[in-house]
């Protein structure tokens, strides 16, 4: 479900982070934007690495957010499975999917 409905760019803060990732990954600039006051290193640096590896492709920065979203579902399931029963763990994972 999450892969099917993955939207990619939302034209909110995503555009700023993508611009910072391009400046860091492709041009080597740091700080990426001189007048941009917020830098999310946990998002910018992995996306910059993916842009450095794959080049300037529209899908390259969003691979990280897709993998992180899928990893969130798997981790939620396994943590809930350790703490509760399998039925509740599946329900928790489904809540993460939606």
Biopython code that builds the backbone (N, CA, C, O; Angstrom):
import numpy as np
from Bio.PDB.StructureBuilder import StructureBuilder

atoms = [
    (1, "UNK", "N", (0.818, -1.181, 0.000)),
    (1, "UNK", "CA", (0.000, 0.000, 0.000)),
    (1, "UNK", "C", (0.870, 1.254, 0.000)),
    (1, "UNK", "O", (0.604, 2.206, -0.734)),
    (2, "UNK", "N", (1.899, 1.243, 0.822)),
    (2, "UNK", "CA", (2.715, 2.443, 0.915)),
    (2, "UNK", "C", (3.487, 2.683, -0.380)),
    (2, "UNK", "O", (3.657, 3.829, -0.796)),
    (3, "UNK", "N", (3.946, 1.628, -1.008)),
    (3, "UNK", "CA", (4.655, 1.792, -2.285)),
    (3, "UNK", "C", (3.695, 2.276, -3.365)),
    (3, "UNK", "O", (4.050, 3.137, -4.171)),
    (4, "UNK", "N", (2.496, 1.737, -3.388)),
    (4, "UNK", "CA", (1.527, 2.104, -4.409)),
    (4, "UNK", "C", (1.111, 3.574, -4.287)),
    (4, "UNK", "O", (0.964, 4.259, -5.299)),
    (5, "UNK", "N", (0.923, 4.057, -3.069)),
    (5, "UNK", "CA", (0.456, 5.414, -2.857)),
    (5, "UNK", "C", (1.573, 6.406, -2.541)),
    (5, "UNK", "O", (1.297, 7.519, -2.095)),
    (6, "UNK", "N", (2.819, 6.024, -2.764)),
    (6, "UNK", "CA", (3.930, 6.924, -2.486)),
    (6, "UNK", "C", (3.862, 8.103, -3.451)),
    (6, "UNK", "O", (3.813, 7.916, -4.667)),
    (7, "UNK", "N", (3.858, 9.312, -2.905)),
    (7, "UNK", "CA", (3.632, 10.493, -3.742)),
    (7, "UNK", "C", (4.910, 11.230, -4.117)),
    (7, "UNK", "O", (4.903, 12.025, -5.057)),
    (8, "UNK", "N", (5.991, 10.988, -3.416)),
    (8, "UNK", "CA", (7.225, 11.693, -3.754)),
    (8, "UNK", "C", (7.200, 13.116, -3.238)),
    (8, "UNK", "O", (6.995, 13.343, -2.046)),
    (9, "UNK", "N", (7.406, 14.068, -4.116)),
    (9, "UNK", "CA", (7.508, 15.465, -3.720)),
    (9, "UNK", "C", (6.128, 16.014, -3.361)),
    (9, "UNK", "O", (5.139, 15.740, -4.041)),
    (10, "UNK", "N", (6.079, 16.799, -2.271)),
    (10, "UNK", "CA", (4.805, 17.381, -1.852)),
    (10, "UNK", "C", (4.772, 18.896, -2.056)),
    (10, "UNK", "O", (3.779, 19.541, -1.719)),
    (11, "UNK", "N", (5.824, 19.456, -2.591)),
    (11, "UNK", "CA", (5.944, 20.891, -2.873)),
    (11, "UNK", "C", (5.811, 21.754, -1.617)),
    (11, "UNK", "O", (5.385, 22.907, -1.697)),
    (12, "UNK", "N", (6.167, 21.210, -0.480)),
    (12, "UNK", "CA", (6.216, 21.990, 0.752)),
    (12, "UNK", "C", (7.690, 22.163, 1.109)),
    (12, "UNK", "O", (8.425, 22.808, 0.361)),
    (13, "UNK", "N", (8.135, 21.610, 2.221)),
    (13, "UNK", "CA", (9.548, 21.677, 2.597)),
    (13, "UNK", "C", (10.410, 20.756, 1.740)),
    (13, "UNK", "O", (11.627, 20.925, 1.681)),
    (14, "UNK", "N", (9.792, 19.789, 1.079)),
    (14, "UNK", "CA", (10.552, 18.845, 0.264)),
    (14, "UNK", "C", (11.398, 19.548, -0.785)),
    (14, "UNK", "O", (12.512, 19.111, -1.075)),
    (15, "UNK", "N", (10.887, 20.623, -1.354)),
    (15, "UNK", "CA", (11.629, 21.347, -2.387)),
    (15, "UNK", "C", (12.896, 21.956, -1.803)),
    (15, "UNK", "O", (13.946, 21.932, -2.445)),
    (16, "UNK", "N", (12.807, 22.502, -0.591)),
    (16, "UNK", "CA", (13.998, 23.069, 0.048)),
    (16, "UNK", "C", (15.030, 21.994, 0.344)),
    (16, "UNK", "O", (16.224, 22.197, 0.126)),
    (17, "UNK", "N", (14.573, 20.850, 0.840)),
    (17, "UNK", "CA", (15.508, 19.769, 1.152)),
    (17, "UNK", "C", (16.127, 19.193, -0.105)),
    (17, "UNK", "O", (17.298, 18.813, -0.102)),
    (18, "UNK", "N", (15.363, 19.125, -1.171)),
    (18, "UNK", "CA", (15.896, 18.617, -2.423)),
    (18, "UNK", "C", (16.951, 19.569, -2.972)),
    (18, "UNK", "O", (17.984, 19.136, -3.483)),
    (19, "UNK", "N", (16.684, 20.869, -2.865)),
    (19, "UNK", "CA", (17.667, 21.864, -3.309)),
    (19, "UNK", "C", (18.947, 21.762, -2.494)),
    (19, "UNK", "O", (20.047, 21.866, -3.037)),
    (20, "UNK", "N", (18.801, 21.557, -1.185)),
    (20, "UNK", "CA", (19.986, 21.395, -0.339)),
    (20, "UNK", "C", (20.741, 20.118, -0.688)),
    (20, "UNK", "O", (21.971, 20.103, -0.685)),
    (21, "UNK", "N", (20.010, 19.048, -0.986)),
    (21, "UNK", "CA", (20.663, 17.786, -1.357)),
    (21, "UNK", "C", (21.423, 17.934, -2.666)),
    (21, "UNK", "O", (22.526, 17.405, -2.807)),
    (22, "UNK", "N", (20.847, 18.644, -3.617)),
    (22, "UNK", "CA", (21.537, 18.873, -4.889)),
    (22, "UNK", "C", (22.793, 19.707, -4.670)),
    (22, "UNK", "O", (23.854, 19.396, -5.210)),
    (23, "UNK", "N", (22.669, 20.767, -3.877)),
    (23, "UNK", "CA", (23.835, 21.625, -3.627)),
    (23, "UNK", "C", (24.949, 20.857, -2.931)),
    (23, "UNK", "O", (26.125, 21.053, -3.236)),
    (24, "UNK", "N", (24.583, 19.987, -1.999)),
    (24, "UNK", "CA", (25.596, 19.227, -1.263)),
    (24, "UNK", "C", (26.136, 18.064, -2.082)),
    (24, "UNK", "O", (27.350, 17.883, -2.178)),
    (25, "UNK", "N", (25.239, 17.269, -2.675)),
    (25, "UNK", "CA", (25.655, 16.053, -3.360)),
    (25, "UNK", "C", (26.323, 16.272, -4.694)),
    (25, "UNK", "O", (27.283, 15.578, -5.030)),
    (26, "UNK", "N", (25.829, 17.232, -5.464)),
    (26, "UNK", "CA", (26.370, 17.422, -6.808)),
    (26, "UNK", "C", (27.407, 18.530, -6.894)),
    (26, "UNK", "O", (28.323, 18.450, -7.712)),
    (27, "UNK", "N", (27.282, 19.559, -6.067)),
    (27, "UNK", "CA", (28.185, 20.696, -6.159)),
    (27, "UNK", "C", (29.186, 20.772, -5.010)),
    (27, "UNK", "O", (30.149, 21.537, -5.076)),
    (28, "UNK", "N", (28.963, 19.975, -3.946)),
    (28, "UNK", "CA", (29.884, 19.973, -2.821)),
    (28, "UNK", "C", (29.799, 21.200, -1.942)),
    (28, "UNK", "O", (30.725, 21.474, -1.179)),
    (29, "UNK", "N", (28.709, 21.949, -2.029)),
    (29, "UNK", "CA", (28.553, 23.153, -1.222)),
    (29, "UNK", "C", (28.103, 22.795, 0.187)),
    (29, "UNK", "O", (27.212, 21.966, 0.370)),
    (30, "UNK", "N", (28.724, 23.424, 1.184)),
    (30, "UNK", "CA", (28.246, 23.277, 2.557)),
    (30, "UNK", "C", (28.526, 24.559, 3.314)),
    (30, "UNK", "O", (29.677, 24.993, 3.313)),
    (31, "UNK", "N", (27.586, 25.184, 3.945)),
    (31, "UNK", "CA", (26.177, 24.800, 4.013)),
    (31, "UNK", "C", (25.519, 24.942, 2.652)),
    (31, "UNK", "O", (25.916, 25.797, 1.860)),
    (32, "UNK", "N", (24.529, 24.124, 2.372)),
    (32, "UNK", "CA", (23.933, 24.099, 1.039)),
    (32, "UNK", "C", (23.373, 25.443, 0.591)),
    (32, "UNK", "O", (23.679, 25.905, -0.508)),
    (33, "UNK", "N", (22.569, 26.068, 1.419)),
    (33, "UNK", "CA", (22.017, 27.380, 1.094)),
    (33, "UNK", "C", (22.354, 28.341, 2.223)),
    (33, "UNK", "O", (22.065, 28.065, 3.387)),
    (34, "UNK", "N", (22.959, 29.454, 1.885)),
    (34, "UNK", "CA", (23.439, 30.368, 2.913)),
    (34, "UNK", "C", (22.310, 30.990, 3.719)),
    (34, "UNK", "O", (22.486, 31.275, 4.903)),
    (35, "UNK", "N", (21.172, 31.202, 3.111)),
    (35, "UNK", "CA", (20.078, 31.875, 3.799)),
    (35, "UNK", "C", (18.986, 30.918, 4.243)),
    (35, "UNK", "O", (17.905, 31.354, 4.640)),
    (36, "UNK", "N", (19.243, 29.667, 4.185)),
    (36, "UNK", "CA", (18.256, 28.676, 4.610)),
    (36, "UNK", "C", (18.627, 28.218, 6.000)),
    (36, "UNK", "O", (19.686, 27.616, 6.182)),
    (37, "UNK", "N", (17.788, 28.482, 6.992)),
    (37, "UNK", "CA", (18.163, 28.327, 8.386)),
    (37, "UNK", "C", (17.971, 26.926, 8.925)),
    (37, "UNK", "O", (18.527, 26.613, 9.978)),
    (38, "UNK", "N", (17.225, 26.075, 8.272)),
    (38, "UNK", "CA", (17.045, 24.725, 8.821)),
    (38, "UNK", "C", (17.699, 23.701, 7.899)),
    (38, "UNK", "O", (17.506, 23.705, 6.683)),
    (39, "UNK", "N", (18.464, 22.842, 8.517)),
    (39, "UNK", "CA", (19.157, 21.796, 7.787)),
    (39, "UNK", "C", (18.875, 20.488, 8.515)),
    (39, "UNK", "O", (19.256, 20.331, 9.675)),
    (40, "UNK", "N", (18.228, 19.573, 7.861)),
    (40, "UNK", "CA", (17.968, 18.254, 8.445)),
    (40, "UNK", "C", (19.011, 17.290, 7.923)),
    (40, "UNK", "O", (18.874, 16.720, 6.840)),
    (41, "UNK", "N", (20.052, 17.121, 8.713)),
    (41, "UNK", "CA", (21.189, 16.319, 8.270)),
    (41, "UNK", "C", (20.811, 14.870, 8.019)),
    (41, "UNK", "O", (21.369, 14.235, 7.125)),
    (42, "UNK", "N", (19.868, 14.330, 8.795)),
    (42, "UNK", "CA", (19.452, 12.943, 8.611)),
    (42, "UNK", "C", (18.713, 12.709, 7.318)),
    (42, "UNK", "O", (18.571, 11.564, 6.889)),
    (43, "UNK", "N", (18.240, 13.762, 6.688)),
    (43, "UNK", "CA", (17.571, 13.654, 5.398)),
    (43, "UNK", "C", (18.454, 14.163, 4.264)),
    (43, "UNK", "O", (18.510, 13.555, 3.195)),
    (44, "UNK", "N", (19.139, 15.269, 4.495)),
    (44, "UNK", "CA", (19.941, 15.892, 3.442)),
    (44, "UNK", "C", (21.131, 15.030, 3.034)),
    (44, "UNK", "O", (21.365, 14.821, 1.844)),
    (45, "UNK", "N", (21.875, 14.534, 4.001)),
    (45, "UNK", "CA", (23.101, 13.799, 3.670)),
    (45, "UNK", "C", (22.842, 12.460, 2.977)),
    (45, "UNK", "O", (23.549, 12.150, 2.018)),
    (46, "UNK", "N", (21.855, 11.636, 3.409)),
    (46, "UNK", "CA", (21.584, 10.422, 2.632)),
    (46, "UNK", "C", (21.072, 10.717, 1.226)),
    (46, "UNK", "O", (21.426, 10.015, 0.278)),
    (47, "UNK", "N", (20.242, 11.750, 1.084)),
    (47, "UNK", "CA", (19.760, 12.116, -0.253)),
    (47, "UNK", "C", (20.891, 12.655, -1.126)),
    (47, "UNK", "O", (20.930, 12.397, -2.329)),
    (48, "UNK", "N", (21.815, 13.405, -0.514)),
    (48, "UNK", "CA", (22.968, 13.900, -1.262)),
    (48, "UNK", "C", (23.839, 12.741, -1.732)),
    (48, "UNK", "O", (24.365, 12.766, -2.844)),
    (49, "UNK", "N", (23.990, 11.733, -0.888)),
    (49, "UNK", "CA", (24.756, 10.552, -1.285)),
    (49, "UNK", "C", (24.082, 9.822, -2.444)),
    (49, "UNK", "O", (24.757, 9.383, -3.376)),
    (50, "UNK", "N", (22.771, 9.691, -2.393)),
    (50, "UNK", "CA", (22.051, 9.032, -3.493)),
    (50, "UNK", "C", (22.148, 9.842, -4.778)),
    (50, "UNK", "O", (22.254, 9.262, -5.858)),
    (51, "UNK", "N", (22.113, 11.164, -4.686)),
    (51, "UNK", "CA", (22.290, 11.995, -5.879)),
    (51, "UNK", "C", (23.702, 11.871, -6.429)),
    (51, "UNK", "O", (23.908, 11.911, -7.642)),
    (52, "UNK", "N", (24.677, 11.721, -5.536)),
    (52, "UNK", "CA", (26.063, 11.543, -5.986)),
    (52, "UNK", "C", (26.236, 10.199, -6.694)),
    (52, "UNK", "O", (26.987, 10.093, -7.664)),
    (53, "UNK", "N", (25.536, 9.175, -6.204)),
    (53, "UNK", "CA", (25.639, 7.843, -6.801)),
    (53, "UNK", "C", (24.873, 7.755, -8.121)),
    (53, "UNK", "O", (25.418, 7.304, -9.129)),
    (54, "UNK", "N", (23.602, 8.190, -8.115)),
    (54, "UNK", "CA", (22.735, 7.998, -9.282)),
    (54, "UNK", "C", (22.666, 9.193, -10.208)),
    (54, "UNK", "O", (22.151, 9.077, -11.320)),
    (55, "UNK", "N", (23.171, 10.336, -9.781)),
    (55, "UNK", "CA", (23.077, 11.525, -10.613)),
    (55, "UNK", "C", (21.747, 12.236, -10.381)),
    (55, "UNK", "O", (20.962, 11.848, -9.516)),
    (56, "UNK", "N", (21.513, 13.273, -11.161)),
    (56, "UNK", "CA", (20.318, 14.096, -10.989)),
    (56, "UNK", "C", (19.129, 13.433, -11.680)),
    (56, "UNK", "O", (18.799, 13.743, -12.825)),
    (57, "UNK", "N", (18.513, 12.534, -10.971)),
    (57, "UNK", "CA", (17.286, 11.864, -11.415)),
    (57, "UNK", "C", (16.165, 12.298, -10.472)),
    (57, "UNK", "O", (16.415, 12.562, -9.296)),
    (58, "UNK", "N", (14.950, 12.372, -10.969)),
    (58, "UNK", "CA", (13.837, 12.815, -10.143)),
    (58, "UNK", "C", (13.578, 11.867, -8.981)),
    (58, "UNK", "O", (13.178, 12.310, -7.905)),
    (59, "UNK", "N", (13.796, 10.571, -9.177)),
    (59, "UNK", "CA", (13.486, 9.572, -8.155)),
    (59, "UNK", "C", (14.608, 9.374, -7.151)),
    (59, "UNK", "O", (14.380, 8.771, -6.102)),
    (60, "UNK", "N", (15.801, 9.854, -7.431)),
    (60, "UNK", "CA", (16.961, 9.564, -6.586)),
    (60, "UNK", "C", (16.825, 10.049, -5.139)),
    (60, "UNK", "O", (17.132, 9.273, -4.234)),
    (61, "UNK", "N", (16.388, 11.278, -4.865)),
    (61, "UNK", "CA", (16.314, 11.679, -3.460)),
    (61, "UNK", "C", (15.190, 10.995, -2.687)),
    (61, "UNK", "O", (15.221, 10.956, -1.457)),
    (62, "UNK", "N", (14.212, 10.463, -3.385)),
    (62, "UNK", "CA", (13.049, 9.897, -2.712)),
    (62, "UNK", "C", (13.190, 8.419, -2.411)),
    (62, "UNK", "O", (12.324, 7.832, -1.761)),
    (63, "UNK", "N", (14.270, 7.809, -2.875)),
    (63, "UNK", "CA", (14.531, 6.415, -2.520)),
    (63, "UNK", "C", (14.727, 6.294, -1.007)),
    (63, "UNK", "O", (14.247, 5.347, -0.384)),
    (64, "UNK", "N", (15.438, 7.263, -0.425)),
    (64, "UNK", "CA", (15.707, 7.215, 1.007)),
    (64, "UNK", "C", (14.426, 7.278, 1.826)),
    (64, "UNK", "O", (14.259, 6.511, 2.775)),
    (65, "UNK", "N", (13.515, 8.188, 1.469)),
    (65, "UNK", "CA", (12.269, 8.297, 2.232)),
    (65, "UNK", "C", (11.390, 7.070, 2.041)),
    (65, "UNK", "O", (10.678, 6.673, 2.963)),
    (66, "UNK", "N", (11.429, 6.466, 0.860)),
    (66, "UNK", "CA", (10.647, 5.248, 0.622)),
    (66, "UNK", "C", (11.203, 4.090, 1.454)),
    (66, "UNK", "O", (10.441, 3.364, 2.092)),
    (67, "UNK", "N", (12.511, 3.918, 1.448)),
    (67, "UNK", "CA", (13.122, 2.839, 2.226)),
    (67, "UNK", "C", (12.902, 3.064, 3.721)),
    (67, "UNK", "O", (12.648, 2.115, 4.462)),
    (68, "UNK", "N", (13.000, 4.320, 4.164)),
    (68, "UNK", "CA", (12.776, 4.620, 5.582)),
    (68, "UNK", "C", (11.334, 4.341, 5.981)),
    (68, "UNK", "O", (11.086, 3.860, 7.087)),
    (69, "UNK", "N", (10.380, 4.632, 5.106)),
    (69, "UNK", "CA", (8.982, 4.343, 5.404)),
    (69, "UNK", "C", (8.703, 2.857, 5.490)),
    (69, "UNK", "O", (7.950, 2.412, 6.356)),
    (70, "UNK", "N", (9.306, 2.087, 4.596)),
    (70, "UNK", "CA", (9.130, 0.632, 4.635)),
    (70, "UNK", "C", (9.823, 0.031, 5.856)),
    (70, "UNK", "O", (9.314, -0.906, 6.472)),
    (71, "UNK", "N", (10.989, 0.579, 6.198)),
    (71, "UNK", "CA", (11.694, 0.107, 7.384)),
    (71, "UNK", "C", (10.904, 0.417, 8.658)),
    (71, "UNK", "O", (10.940, -0.355, 9.616)),
    (72, "UNK", "N", (10.201, 1.531, 8.667)),
    (72, "UNK", "CA", (9.354, 1.878, 9.808)),
    (72, "UNK", "C", (8.270, 0.823, 10.033)),
    (72, "UNK", "O", (7.981, 0.457, 11.173)),
    (73, "UNK", "N", (7.676, 0.340, 8.952)),
    (73, "UNK", "CA", (6.627, -0.678, 9.061)),
    (73, "UNK", "C", (7.202, -1.975, 9.620)),
    (73, "UNK", "O", (6.609, -2.588, 10.508)),
    (74, "UNK", "N", (8.345, -2.390, 9.106)),
    (74, "UNK", "CA", (8.966, -3.638, 9.560)),
    (74, "UNK", "C", (9.388, -3.541, 11.028)),
    (74, "UNK", "O", (9.161, -4.468, 11.806)),
    (75, "UNK", "N", (9.997, -2.424, 11.400)),
    (75, "UNK", "CA", (10.417, -2.260, 12.799)),
    (75, "UNK", "C", (9.225, -2.195, 13.747)),
    (75, "UNK", "O", (9.274, -2.747, 14.845)),
    (76, "UNK", "N", (8.169, -1.530, 13.332)),
    (76, "UNK", "CA", (6.968, -1.469, 14.168)),
    (76, "UNK", "C", (6.399, -2.856, 14.392)),
    (76, "UNK", "O", (5.998, -3.194, 15.505)),
    (77, "UNK", "N", (6.361, -3.660, 13.340)),
    (77, "UNK", "CA", (5.848, -5.015, 13.475)),
    (77, "UNK", "C", (6.688, -5.833, 14.455)),
    (77, "UNK", "O", (6.152, -6.500, 15.340)),
    (78, "UNK", "N", (8.011, -5.774, 14.286)),
    (78, "UNK", "CA", (8.877, -6.601, 15.137)),
    (78, "UNK", "C", (8.889, -6.129, 16.593)),
    (78, "UNK", "O", (8.941, -6.950, 17.509)),
    (79, "UNK", "N", (8.841, -4.834, 16.810)),
    (79, "UNK", "CA", (8.789, -4.329, 18.186)),
    (79, "UNK", "C", (7.461, -4.700, 18.832)),
    (79, "UNK", "O", (7.424, -5.130, 19.985)),
    (80, "UNK", "N", (6.364, -4.532, 18.083)),
    (80, "UNK", "CA", (5.055, -4.901, 18.631)),
    (80, "UNK", "C", (4.955, -6.404, 18.853)),
    (80, "UNK", "O", (4.285, -6.839, 19.790)),
    (81, "UNK", "N", (5.598, -7.199, 18.023)),
    (81, "UNK", "CA", (5.580, -8.646, 18.191)),
    (81, "UNK", "C", (6.303, -9.057, 19.473)),
    (81, "UNK", "O", (5.889, -10.006, 20.139)),
    (82, "UNK", "N", (7.377, -8.353, 19.821)),
    (82, "UNK", "CA", (8.098, -8.660, 21.065)),
    (82, "UNK", "C", (7.292, -8.275, 22.298)),
    (82, "UNK", "O", (7.391, -8.920, 23.341)),
    (83, "UNK", "N", (6.495, -7.221, 22.172)),
    (83, "UNK", "CA", (5.772, -6.704, 23.331)),
    (83, "UNK", "C", (4.347, -7.236, 23.462)),
    (83, "UNK", "O", (3.789, -7.253, 24.559)),
    (84, "UNK", "N", (3.759, -7.668, 22.348)),
    (84, "UNK", "CA", (2.363, -8.117, 22.367)),
    (84, "UNK", "C", (2.234, -9.415, 21.580)),
    (84, "UNK", "O", (3.225, -10.097, 21.319)),
    (85, "UNK", "N", (1.012, -9.745, 21.207)),
    (85, "UNK", "CA", (0.768, -10.963, 20.425)),
    (85, "UNK", "C", (0.851, -10.656, 18.918)),
    (85, "UNK", "O", (0.874, -9.488, 18.532)),
    (86, "UNK", "N", (0.896, -11.695, 18.064)),
    (86, "UNK", "CA", (1.032, -11.482, 16.618)),
    (86, "UNK", "C", (-0.123, -10.680, 15.997)),
    (86, "UNK", "O", (0.092, -9.905, 15.066)),
    (87, "UNK", "N", (-1.327, -10.864, 16.504)),
    (87, "UNK", "CA", (-2.471, -10.136, 15.937)),
    (87, "UNK", "C", (-2.311, -8.627, 16.155)),
    (87, "UNK", "O", (-2.569, -7.839, 15.245)),
    (88, "UNK", "N", (-1.895, -8.232, 17.334)),
    (88, "UNK", "CA", (-1.684, -6.824, 17.626)),
    (88, "UNK", "C", (-0.503, -6.269, 16.838)),
    (88, "UNK", "O", (-0.528, -5.112, 16.420)),
    (89, "UNK", "N", (0.517, -7.072, 16.635)),
    (89, "UNK", "CA", (1.673, -6.638, 15.844)),
    (89, "UNK", "C", (1.267, -6.373, 14.398)),
    (89, "UNK", "O", (1.701, -5.390, 13.797)),
    (90, "UNK", "N", (0.432, -7.251, 13.840)),
    (90, "UNK", "CA", (-0.052, -7.017, 12.474)),
    (90, "UNK", "C", (-0.902, -5.760, 12.396)),
    (90, "UNK", "O", (-0.807, -5.000, 11.432)),
    (91, "UNK", "N", (-1.714, -5.545, 13.388)),
    (91, "UNK", "CA", (-2.547, -4.332, 13.416)),
    (91, "UNK", "C", (-1.688, -3.085, 13.509)),
    (91, "UNK", "O", (-1.965, -2.096, 12.830)),
    (92, "UNK", "N", (-0.667, -3.110, 14.323)),
    (92, "UNK", "CA", (0.245, -1.961, 14.430)),
    (92, "UNK", "C", (0.951, -1.690, 13.099)),
    (92, "UNK", "O", (1.120, -0.538, 12.700)),
    (93, "UNK", "N", (1.355, -2.753, 12.427)),
    (93, "UNK", "CA", (1.998, -2.582, 11.120)),
    (93, "UNK", "C", (1.030, -2.005, 10.103)),
    (93, "UNK", "O", (1.418, -1.164, 9.292)),
    (94, "UNK", "N", (-0.230, -2.444, 10.132)),
    (94, "UNK", "CA", (-1.226, -1.898, 9.201)),
    (94, "UNK", "C", (-1.499, -0.427, 9.492)),
    (94, "UNK", "O", (-1.723, 0.356, 8.569)),
    (95, "UNK", "N", (-1.483, -0.047, 10.768)),
    (95, "UNK", "CA", (-1.632, 1.358, 11.087)),
    (95, "UNK", "C", (-0.476, 2.185, 10.519)),
    (95, "UNK", "O", (-0.678, 3.317, 10.081)),
    (96, "UNK", "N", (0.707, 1.634, 10.526)),
    (96, "UNK", "CA", (1.855, 2.331, 9.921)),
    (96, "UNK", "C", (1.708, 2.441, 8.403)),
    (96, "UNK", "O", (2.115, 3.437, 7.805)),
    (97, "UNK", "N", (1.132, 1.426, 7.795)),
    (97, "UNK", "CA", (0.975, 1.456, 6.336)),
    (97, "UNK", "C", (0.067, 2.603, 5.929)),
    (97, "UNK", "O", (0.326, 3.287, 4.939)),
    (98, "UNK", "N", (-0.974, 2.808, 6.678)),
    (98, "UNK", "CA", (-1.926, 3.846, 6.301)),
    (98, "UNK", "C", (-1.610, 5.167, 6.962)),
    (98, "UNK", "O", (-2.319, 6.149, 6.747)),
]
sb = StructureBuilder()
sb.init_structure("model")
sb.init_model(0)
sb.init_chain("A")
sb.init_seg("    ")
for serial, (resi, resn, name, xyz) in enumerate(atoms, 1):
    if name == "N":
        sb.init_residue(resn, " ", resi, " ")
    sb.init_atom(name, np.array(xyz, "f"), 0.0, 1.0, " ", f" {name:<3s}", serial, name[0])
structure = sb.get_structure()
